[in-house]
Amino acid sequence: MARTHERTEGRAGVRALVLVVIASIACISVLGVAELLNPPRSHLMPVPSSSSPPPTATPLPGPVPAALAGTRYERGVNVYTLEFNRGRSAPMTQWGEPQSSYDLLAQHGIRIVRLAFSWGMIQPVRSANPTPADVQASLDAPLDGPGMAVVTDEVHKIEQAGMYPILDLHNGCGYPNGPGQPPAYEVYCGKGISTVQVQHVWGLLSEAFKHDPKIAGYDIFNEPETTEVSFATYRSYTQAAVTAIRRTGDRHRIWVESMLRNFSLAQNAPKGPWIRSKGVIDRSIVYSQHFYPLGANSTDLHYPGVNTTFLEGLTAFGDWCKRGHVHCSVGEVGWPSGSRLGTDTASVTGWNDLGEMFYEIADRYRMDVTYFAASSETSGFLIAYHGDADAFPAPGITVADTQTNVIEAHPTH
């Protein structure tokens, strides 16, 4: 697999500088992270120190992948190809990645794959101009056979490559679509979607996959939309989904995310984790946040210097997880690729150094991380593993871009 703009100066130098900063913290009274920055070397950020290590994930009985059961944290990527192709008129059987893509990801040390798919893909709206009654009928319907066949095929390809899928129902507590412009008939949790309907879809998904010993987990909602769903509503709907999954006897891990536009669980849930089992906090839940130092629609990819909010936010999240005695994950993180930055090698180095600092903090807190993203359908500036050229159907991943230098230096451990 080709690498573009591969750095030769070595990550060891960056890491050594980080260790120097960490060591210096012991000699400094309590300071904010921003106060520890050295302006002439603004790409460096200290990794937080703590008196005791954060907890590992609570062991779960049942079909936890044996190869991951003893790990401190798991690392991988998002494969977003099914979502990139959502809405195409081509048959859904052409929407996914070829086996070769997953084989190459595995060869590069990827262990877990967060597989995004739309709620509307597995419970489609059947009418071209649906009424509210049509939408409700779709939400109450069984899982769609052709849609589930495509999802299941991707799961099998991931597993065939020796990796472990996390099933990501990529909808922000909304139906039928996830990210992007919603249709006029979009409904949301508490605004057209009932807790019973959430339990219906997750109960059926659980029944379909609960006996698969290679499933690494379920991510029940992606970036719930704060403009449509209150945090109180979201808490009740996540509890409903977890209850439905556990009711089937399914013991796979469950990821519960923070919300869009205000990702901070430290701010939204200051009392800590909220999912309960038999009246007590369920410490087996993996809480998850997404982090981006640059907006997805950004056109200026030049590295502007260290983003303190980006790194301080991860530290605050790690502290929240530690206080709550729960294992946590970064479901998405991403920064610009060398193939999009071209000759701007200073920005390539700057962004990767920032990513290195981010992963160092995630290592410290023993967080799972799935980088966003991998796909051979498109090579947007965040995409770390992609094809030689954008194409449909996805031709297969052939390029490991510059972000992979960081990703692969921080494997599952």
N, C-alpha and C positions, 0 to 999 in steps of 0.2 A: 504494500500500500504506500502510495506516495505521501510525502509530507511537504507542505508548503511553508516557506520561511522558517525552517527549523533553526532554532537558536543554537549557537555553538559556545556561547560564553558560559553556559552552565547554570543550572538552577542551584547548584551547590553554593555559589557565591551569594545568591539572594537568601538562601536558607541560613547561611552563616551569619549574614547581617541581621536576620531576624533573631537568631539566637543571642547575638550581642545585645539587641534591644531588650529581649526577655531578661537577660542577666542583669541589665541595668535597672530594671523595674524594682529589683530587690533593694536597691540603694536609694530609691526615690519614695517619698511619702505619697499617700494616695493622690493620684492625679487623674484627670479625665484623659481619655485616649487622645483627643485632639491636642492636649498640652504636651504629649510625649512625641509628637511629630517633629521631625527635623526638617524645616522648610527646604533646604537645599537638596534633600533626598526625600522628597514628598511622596515617593511611591512606596515607602516603607511604613508598615503599621505593626505595632507590637502585638504579639499573640498574648491573650489574657492569661494571667497566672491564677491559680487557685490552691487552697490548702488541701483539698482532697479531690480525686478525680470524679467526674460526673458518672452517674449510673449507666450500666449497660442496659440493653433492652430486657424487659421482663421475660423470662423464658415462658413459652407457651406450650401446652400439651398439643398433641395431634400433629397434623401434616406440615410442620415447619421444615423447609428444605434442609436436609441433613448437612449439606455442605456449608450452610450459613448459620447453623444453630450455635456454633461456638464463636462467632465473629463479634468483634467489638462494634464495628460499623460496616455498612455495605456501600459500595460505590458503583455507579453506572451512568446511564444516559436516558433521556427521553427519546423514544422513537415516535415521531409525530406524523408519519406519512398518512395514516388513515384520516387524520384530521385535516391535513393539507388538502386531501382529495375529497373531503366532504362536500356534497352538492354536485359532484360531477355527474354528467349524464351517462358516462361509461359504467359498465357493470361493476358492482362492488368487488367482485373477484379480482379486479385489476387495481384496486386501491392500495394494496400493501407493498411490503418490501420482499424481494427475492430472498431465498435462503442464504445466498452468498453474502448479503449485507450482515446478517446476524452472525454468520461464521467469522467474518472479518472483525466485527466488534468483539467477539469472544477472544480472538487471537490478540487483540489489543488490551486484554485484561479486564474487559467489562464483565461484571458479574450480575448486575440487576438491570432490568429494562422497564422503565415506566411507560406502559403502552397506552397511549391516549386514543379513545374512541368516543363518539358522540352518543348521548342518550337517544337521540332521534334515529341513530343507525340501528339500534336493537329494539326500539319500539317506534317505528316510523309513523308519521301522520299519513293517512291513506288518501286524503283528498287534496287536490291541487289548490282549492280555495276553502280551507277548513273553517268550519264554524266552531264556536266554543264547545259545542257538544261533540264534534269530531275529535277535538284535542283531548277531551276527557275520555272518550272511548279508546283513544290510542294509549293513554296513560294506564288504562285499566286492562289493556290487552296482554296476551302472552308475549314472551320475547319472540322477535321475528327470526324465523329459521335461517333465511339467507344472510341476514346481518350477523347473527351469532356464529354462523359457519365461517365467515370471514374473520371475526375476532378470534375464534378458536384456532383457525389456521395460523394466524400470527403467533398466538401463544405457543402452538406446537413447534413453529420454526425457531422461536426464541429458546425453547427447551431443548430442541434438537441440537442447537449450537452449544449447549452446556451452560446456558444462562437462566435466570429466574425472573419471571414477569411480575410486575405490579400492575394490576388492572385499574386503569384510571378512567372512571366515568367523567369525561372531560366537559362537564357542564356546571356552571356556577350556581347550583341550586335553581337551575332554570331548564326549561324544556321547550322545543326539541334541540336547540343549538347551544354550542358553547361560545368561545370567543368569536368576535366579529359582530357585524350588524345583525341584531335579532330580527326575525320576521314579525309582522304585525300581530301574529297570534301567539307569540312567546308568552309563557306563563312561568311564574316563579314560586318558590316555597312560600306558602302563606298567601299567595296571590294567584290561585288557580291550581297549585299543586298541594295536595294534602299529605300529611305524614303517612297515611295509609298507602298512598301511591308510591312514596319513597320506599316504604317497607316492601311494597309489592315488587319493585324493580330489583332492589338489592337482595330480597329473599330469593328471587328467581336466579340472579347471577350467582349467589352463594350455592344454591342447589346444583348449578351447572359446574362449579369449579371446586367445591369443598373437598372432593376426594383426590384432587390433583396435588401430589406431594411437592411439586416444584414451584407452586405459586408462592411468590415472596410476600404478597400482600394485596390489599385493596385500598385504593385512594378514592373515597366515596364522593367527594365533590371537588371541582377545580375552581379556585379563585372565585368564591361566591361574591356576587355583585352587591356592594354596600348601598348602591343607589336604589336597589329593589328589595333587598332583604335585610332586616335588622339583625344585629348580632344575637339578640334574645331569640328571635325566630330560628336563626341558624343553629344555635345551641340545641334547640328542641328537635330540629330535623336531623342533625347529626346523631343525636341520641337515638332517634327512631331508627335510623339506618343501621347503627351498630346493634341495637336490640334485635332487629330482623335477621341480621347475619348470624349472631350468636344463637338465635332461636333454632336455626337449622342444624345446630351442632358443629358449625364451622369454627375452627380455632385459628385460622390464618390471621396474620397481623393486619391491622386496620390503620390506615393513615387518615388523620383528620387535619384539614388545612385551616390556616387563617384566611381572612377575607381580602378581596381586591380593594385597592386604593388605600387601605390602612392595614397593611400586612401584620402589624405588630400584635402578637398575642400578649406580650408584656403589658401593652396598653389596654387591649380589648378584654383580656381575661386576667386582671390583676390578682384574682383569688386562686388562679392556677387552673389545672385541668378540670374539665367538667363532665366528661363521659363517665357514667356510673354502671356498675354491675351489682345486682343484689343490694342496692342501697349504698354502696361504697365506691369511691373513685377507682376506676379501672386503670391500673398502672400499665396494662399491656398495650394501651393505645399509643401509637406513634404520632405525635403532633408534628405538623409540617408547615414551613413557610417558604415563600419564594423571594429571591433577591436578584435585582438587576441594577447595575450602576449606570445604565443608559436606557432610555425609553426604546421600546420595540420599533417605534416609527421614526427614530432619529435618522437624520441624513448626514450629520457631521459626526464621523466616527473617530476623529482625532482624539488622542488621549489627553484629557484636560488636567491631569494630576489626580492625586489620591481622593477618592470619594469617602469621606469619613462616615457619612450616614450609612453607606453600604456595609462597612466593616463594623461600626458600632452597633448597627441593627442586628447583625449576626451574634455579636457578643451578648446583647440584651436578651436575645432569644435563647441562647445557650444558658444564661443565668436563670431564665424562667423555667427551662426544662429541668435544670438541676434542682431548683427549689421545689418543683412539683414531683420530683423523683420519677420522671418519665424519660424514655428514649425519644429522640426527635430526629427529624430529617429535613433536608433542604430539597424540596421536590423539583425546584427549577433554579438554576443560576446560569448566567451567560454573559459573554462580552465579545467584542468584535474580533473577527478572524483576520489572519494575515492575508488571505486571498482577497478580501475586500479592502484592506488597507494598502495593498500594493507596495509601493516603494517607501511608505512611511514606516520604516523599521523602528523608529523611536517609539511610535505608538504601539506597534506590535509588542515591543519589550515592556512598555509601560502597562498595557492591559494585562499581559501575562504575569507581570510582577504583582499587580493588584489581585489577580486570580489566585496566585500562589499564597498571598496573605490570607485570602478568604479560606482556602482549603486548609491552611495551617490552623486557623481558628476552628474550623469544623472538625479537624483531627483532634484538637484539644478537648472539645466537648463530645467527641465520639458520635458525631452525627452521620447518618446516612446522607449521601448526596447523589442526585441524578442530574447531570448537566443537561441544559437545553440547547441544542438537541442534536439528533442524528437523523438524516433522511437523504435518500438519493433522488427525491422528487424535486427538491429545491435546495439552493445553497445560500439562503439568507445570511446576513452578517453574523448571526449568532451560531450558525450551524458548524459544529466541530468535525463531524464525520459526514461526508457527502459524496456525490458522484462527480465525475469530470465535468458534466454539464447538466443543467436542469432538464428533466425529461419525464414524460408520462407514457406508459406505466414506468414506475421507478426501476431504473436499470441495474441498480446495485451500488453500494458504497465502495468507492475506490480511493478517496482522499482523506487523510487524517490531517486536519488543519492545525494551526498554531496553538489553539487552546488545548489540544490533546497532550502537549508537553506538560501541562499542569495536571490535567485529568489523570494521566497514566502514572504520574509521580505520587499519586495519593490513592492507591488501590484499596479494595476491601481488605480489612485487617482484623 
